[in-house]
Amino acid sequence: MAPATWPRDDAASTRLLVVDPAARTWRDAHVEEVARVLRPHDLLVVNDAATLPASLSGRVREHPIEIRLAGPPDGDDGRHWPAVVFGPGSWRERTEDRPKPPRLEKGEVVAMDGLSAEVVGVSPLSARLVDLRFDREGAGLWAALFRIGRPVQYSYLRGALPLWQVQTPYAGRPMAAEMPSAGRPLRLPLLRALRDRGVRLASVTHAAGLSSTGDPAIDAALPLPERSEVRAPTVEAVGRAKARGGRVVAVGTSVVRALESAWDEPEGRLRAADGLTTLRVGPGFVPRVVDGLLTGIHEPGESHFELLQAFAPRPLLEDALRHAASAGYLGHEFGDSSLVLPAS
C-alpha cells in the first residue's frame, strides 16, 4: 500500500472502502458517503484528543537524542511523562534505520532547549522506554513543550509538518502522542450532513500513543497503556442509540479501545471511566459496545489490523486490502479511509 505523503487540501476527496462483514463484501466510495451509510439513531463516537508536539530534541552526556513523548503526563503535578528515546537523526530516516541511542540510566538528565528532564524510571521491556520528570510544571511546562516540540512524523512524508496539520477538526485537550487520524476527514459539512440524517455524535478523550518506534520489543507491545476518558453524556448517548436500534460506530481504533475498556462485564453495561487502559483488542475479542468503525487503511502486521479482526474475519480484510492496493488507495495517517460495518 503506497503511503499518503502529505495531508489532502480537500478532505472530501478521501476515498472510502466500505466493508460489510455480514455480507462478506466490500465496495468503493468516498468519505462523504458515511452520511448515507449511517442511519437515523446510529451514534458516531469520535476521539477529541488534540495532538501533542511530542517530538523533542535533546542531549544526554553530549550525545544528541530525540525524545518522543508516549502519552500524557502521570501524577498530580503533570511533570511525569512516559517517553521513547531515539538516537541521532530525524524523522526523514526510517524509524527502524535510526542509530540506537545511548542507554539512559535512572537519575540522568536530558537537556533540551531551555528545558530539562530527569530519567526517573527505565522500563524492563526496553531501555529505550523511560519515565521522565520535567524541571517545571503547569503553564510553564506546556509553554516550553509547545515552543520546542514538533509533531511526531515518519519518513514517507515529503516535508516537515506544522502542528495544526495533525489536528482533527474537533480537537480539544492535547493528550495524543500522534494524531487520532481516523477523524481527519470529518469536516463540518460532513458532520452537518450526519446530523441532518439523524445520526448522533458523541466523544471520548483517548491519548492515542506512538504507532512505531523501531524497537522490536516496544513495537510488539503496542499499543502501550493509554489514558482514556469516557464521560457520562457519552454513556447516555450509547444507551439511547442501543435502545432505539441504532449502531455505535467508533471513529478510529482508539475509540474502540476507550469504549470497550469502559464496559463493566459484571454489570453488563457501559460506565463512565477515567484512567489507564491496558485492553488489547484483536481476533476472538467480542465487542460489547462498538458495532463498527471508521478507520484508515491498515495492513497486516499493524496493531490496528489486529483490532479490525474483532469486527471482520481476516480473509475478508485481506481480500479488501488487496483490492484497495490495486485500486490505488493510500495508506497511513493522511491516507484513505475504511468503514467496517454490517449493513443489517
N, C-alpha and C positions, 0 to 999 in steps of 0.2 A: 504494500500500500504506500503510494507516494505521500509524503507529508505536505500539509499546507505550510508555506514558508513565510506567510505574513497574514495578519487579520484582513478579512474582507471589508471593503468600504461599504458594501451593501449586504447586510446580514440576511436579507430576504432571499438572496441568491444561494444560500446554503442548501445543498441537496439533502434529501431525507430518504433513508432506506426504511420502509415500513415492513416490519417483520411480525407476522401473526403466528404465534406458537401453536394455537389451537388448530388452525388450518394447515400448518406447516408450509406457509407460503411467504414470499416477500415481493415487494414492488417498489418502483422508483417514484419519488415525489419531490416536492420542495418543502422547506420547513413551514411555510405558511399553511400547508395542508393539515398541520396539527390542529388548527381551528375547525377543520371539517371532520377529522377522525374522532376527536373527543366529543362527548355527548353532554347534554344538559345533566347536571348533578354530578358529573365527574369532578374530581378535585386534582388540580395540578399543584404540586408542592415543590418549591424552589429552595435553594441554599443561598441565604442572603449575606454570607460572609464575604467581606471585601478581602482583596489580595494584599498581602504584606510586601514591602520592599525587603524580601527575605535573604537576598544575597549581599554579603558584607565582605569587603577586602580587609585583610589584616596581616599581622606578622607575629610570629612567636619564635623566640631565640634567633631573631633576624631572618627567619625563613618566611617567605611570602606564602600565605594560605588564603583560602576562601572559606567563609563560614556560611552555611545555608541553614537558616532557622527552620526547624522541622515542625513547628506548631506554635500555638500561642503560649504566653507565659504561665508558669505554675506559681502558686503561692499568693499570699495576700498583697505582697509588695510589688508584684509584677516584674521583678528583676530576674527571675529564674526561667531560662528558656532551653528547650532541647534543640540540638543543632547537629548537623553533619559537617565534617571537616573535609575540605578538598585541598589537593596540592596546588602548586603554582600553575598558572594558565588562566583560561577564561572559558566562558560559555561557547566560544567559537570552536573549541575542541570537543570531541565526543566524550561524554562522561566516562565511559569505560577506558578511554585513552589518556585521561589525565594522570600525571605523576602522583604517586602516593604522598600524602602529607607527612610531616614529622609526627611521631606519636606524641600526643598531648598527655601530660600527667596531671593528676589532681593537684591543684594549688598553682599551676602555671597561669600566666596572664596573657591573653591575646590583646594586642594593641591595634586599634583601628584609628581612623581619622578623628581625633578628639573624643574617642570613646574607648573603653576597655572592658574586658570581661574575664573573670576568673573561672577556670575549669573546676567545677565542684563535684563532678562525677563522670566516670567513664563506663560505658555500657559493656557488660560481658559479651554481648552479641558481636560487637566490633569496636575497636579502639577509635574508630572514626565517628562513632555516635557518642556525643558528650552532652553533659548538662553545664550550662553557663550561668554565671551570676554577673550581671552588668553592674557598672560602678555608679549607676544612678537609677532613679525610678520615676514613675509618673510622667508628667508632661515633658520633663527634661529628656527622659529616655526615648519617648515617642518622637520628639523633635529630632533627636540625633539619628534615630533609625531612618526616618524619612529624609533626612539630609544626606546620609552617606550610603543608604541601601539602594539596591536595584532589584527589579523583579527577577526571579529565577527563570532562566530560559535555556534552550538547548541548541545544538549546533546546526540543526536543519533550518533555522530561521535566518533570514537574509540580512538582518540588521538588529541593532540594539533596541529593545522595547522600552517605551516610556511607561510609567506605572499606570496611566489611565487606559492603556491598551489592554490591560489584563484585569479589567473590572467588568462584572456583569452589570446590566442596566439598573438593577435594583440593589446593588451592593450597599451594605451598611457598615457594621463594625469590622475593622481589619483583624482577621483571625486566620486566614488561609495562607499557607506557605506557597501554594500555587493556585491559580485561578480555578474556581469551580466551573469549568469551561462549558459544561452542557447547557448552561443558561445563557451563554453568549448570544445566540440568535434571537432570544425572546425580547424583541424591541417593542416599543409602545404600541404600534399598530397591531401587532400580533396579539399582545396581551388584551387590547381592547376588543379584538375580534373574538377571543376566547370568552371574555366577559359577556359580550352580546349574545353569544351562543348559550349562555347559562352555565359555563364552566366556572367553577370557583377556584380561587387562588389562596394558597397558604404558604408559610415559610418555616424553615428550621434554620439554625445557625450552626454550621459544622465546619470545623477547622481542617479543611482538606490539606493533606500533607504532601510531601515530596513524592513524585512519581518515579524517579530514578536517581540512583546515587553512584552507580558504577562499582559498588561494593557488593559482591555476591551474597554475603551474609545478610546485609541490610535489605537488599532488593528482594531476597526470598521471604523476608519477614513483612514486607509491605502489604497492606497499609499498617503503619505503626499505630499505637493507641492515639486517638484523636479526641479533642474536646468537642462535645456535642450538646446542643440545647434544643429541646422540643418543648415549646411553650403551650400553655393551656388553650389558647384560641385555636392552635393547630390540632390539638387533640379533639376539640369540639367539632372542628371542620371535618376531620376524618370520620367521626361518629355520624354526623349528618349525611355525609356522602354515602357511607355504607347503608344507612337506614333507608335512603331513597333509591338504592340500587345503583349508585354511581361507583365508578372505579377510581382508585387512588393511583395517580401517575407521578412518579418521582422524576425530577429533573436532575439527573446525574446520580452516579453511584454513591456519592457522599450522602445524598438524601435517603437512599435506601438504607445505608448503614445507620443513619441517625434514627429513622423511624423504627426500624426493626430492633434496634438496641433499646428503644423505649417501650417495647411490648412486654407487658407483665404476664408471663406464662401462667403462674398460679391463678391469677385473677381473670385471665383471658381477655385482657383489654389493653389499649394503649394508654400510657400515663405520661404526664409532663415529666421531663428529666433534664438534668444539667450535670454533666460530669464527663469523665473519660470513657470512651468505649473501646473495647478490645474485640468486638464482634468481627468475625470474618465470614463473609457470605460467598458461597460457591456451590458447586454441584452437590445435590442432595439436600440443600437448605430449602425449607418450605417457608416462603414469606407469609407472615401473619397480617401485615398491614398493606404492603405495596402490591398492586396488581400489574403494573407495567412501568416502563421507564423510557424517558427521552435521554439519550446519551450520545457520545461520539461514536466513531467507528473504531472499535478496539480489536486488536489482533491476538491470536493465541500466544500464551506466554505472559501476557499482561494480567495483573491482578484484577483489572476491570473486566477482562474477558472471562475470568473465573467467576466473577459475580454474575455476569449475564446468564451463566448456566443455571442459576436458580430460577430463571424465567423462561428459558427456552432450551431445547436439547442441543448438545454440542454439534451433531451433524447438521442440523438446520442452520445454526450460527455460522459454521464453517462454509456451507454452501452459499449462504447470503454474503459472506465476506469475500469469497472468490468472485461472485458476481460484482460486488462493489469495486473490487480491484480492477477487474476487466472493464468496468463501465467508467472508470476514471474518477471515482470518489477519492477524496483527500482525507488523510488521517491526522492524528494528533490534535492539540487543543484548539487550533484555528481551522480545523478541517470540517468535514461534513457531519451530519447527524444521523442517528437511527432511532426509531421508535419501536420498541419491543412491547407489544400489547395485543392480547387476544381480542378479536372483533366482537366476540359473543360475551 
